[in-house]
């Protein structure tokens, strides 16, 4: 997943989604799930889109960070369905481009 996704001109800091089997449940993929799954930066690191897996929520959390303010993200969404990740990621990238 996300191998062919268009991040536009975002810099991929890391992307570990390729190791996940999207036909399995998150519990079956537990070895590869972590809080550091994907990090993208835009506009010379002014914006960061971060995706991580959080066991406590049993969900992926997608955060849009501005000016390195991790305490107060611009947007944050929990996604339990792996297929919805691309939809939310697209929405967050569009928000970045509306604001730069």
C-alpha positions as CSV (number, residue, x, y, z in Angstrom):
1,X,0.0,0.0,0.0
2,X,1.1,3.5,-0.8
3,X,3.8,2.4,-3.2
4,X,2.1,4.3,-6.0
5,X,0.4,6.9,-3.9
6,X,1.0,10.5,-5.1
7,X,2.6,12.4,-2.2
8,X,2.9,15.4,-4.6
9,X,6.2,17.1,-3.7
10,X,6.2,15.8,-0.1
11,X,9.5,14.4,1.2
12,X,9.1,10.8,2.4
13,X,11.0,10.7,5.7
14,X,10.1,7.0,6.2
15,X,7.5,4.6,4.9
16,X,7.0,1.2,6.5
17,X,3.6,0.4,5.0
18,X,5.2,-1.9,2.4
19,X,5.8,-4.5,5.1
20,X,2.1,-4.8,6.1
21,X,-0.2,-7.5,4.7
22,X,-3.4,-5.7,4.0
23,X,-5.4,-8.9,3.8
24,X,-4.6,-9.7,7.4
25,X,-6.0,-8.2,10.6
26,X,-3.9,-5.6,12.5
27,X,-3.3,-8.1,15.2
28,X,-1.8,-10.6,12.7
29,X,0.5,-7.8,11.5
30,X,1.4,-6.7,15.0
31,X,5.2,-7.2,14.3
32,X,5.3,-4.5,11.7
33,X,2.9,-2.0,13.3
34,X,4.3,0.9,15.3
35,X,3.8,4.5,16.1
36,X,6.3,5.3,13.2
37,X,4.7,4.0,10.0
38,X,4.9,7.0,7.7
39,X,6.3,10.5,7.9
40,X,6.0,13.1,5.1
41,X,7.2,16.7,5.2
42,X,6.1,19.7,3.1
43,X,7.2,23.3,2.6
44,X,10.7,22.9,4.1
45,X,9.3,20.9,7.1
46,X,6.7,23.5,8.0
47,X,4.1,20.7,7.7
48,X,4.4,17.1,8.6
49,X,1.9,14.3,8.0
50,X,2.5,11.4,10.4
51,X,0.8,8.0,10.5
52,X,1.3,5.6,13.3
53,X,-0.4,2.5,14.8
54,X,-1.6,2.8,18.4
55,X,-2.5,-0.4,20.2
56,X,-4.4,1.4,22.9
57,X,-6.9,2.7,20.2
58,X,-6.5,-0.3,17.9
59,X,-6.3,2.2,15.1
60,X,-4.0,4.1,12.9
61,X,-3.7,7.8,13.8
62,X,-3.0,10.3,11.1
63,X,-1.8,13.7,12.2
64,X,-1.1,16.9,10.4
65,X,1.5,18.9,12.2
66,X,2.4,22.5,11.6
67,X,5.6,24.3,12.7
68,X,6.7,21.2,14.7
69,X,3.8,21.6,17.2
70,X,3.2,18.0,18.0
71,X,1.2,18.9,21.1
72,X,-1.5,20.6,19.1
73,X,-1.9,19.0,15.7
74,X,-3.8,21.0,13.0
75,X,-5.8,17.8,12.3
76,X,-5.9,14.3,13.7
77,X,-8.0,11.3,12.7
78,X,-8.2,7.8,13.9
79,X,-8.6,5.2,11.1
80,X,-9.4,1.6,11.9
81,X,-9.9,0.6,8.3
82,X,-6.7,0.3,6.3
83,X,-8.4,1.2,3.1
84,X,-9.4,4.6,4.5
85,X,-5.8,5.6,5.1
86,X,-5.4,6.9,1.5
87,X,-8.6,8.9,1.7
88,X,-7.5,10.7,4.9
89,X,-4.0,11.1,3.6
90,X,-5.3,12.8,0.4
91,X,-7.5,15.1,2.5
92,X,-4.5,16.1,4.7
93,X,-2.3,16.8,1.7
94,X,-5.0,19.0,0.2
95,X,-5.1,20.9,3.5
96,X,-1.4,21.5,3.3
97,X,-1.6,22.9,-0.2
98,X,-4.5,25.2,0.7
99,X,-2.3,26.7,3.4
100,X,1.1,27.1,1.7
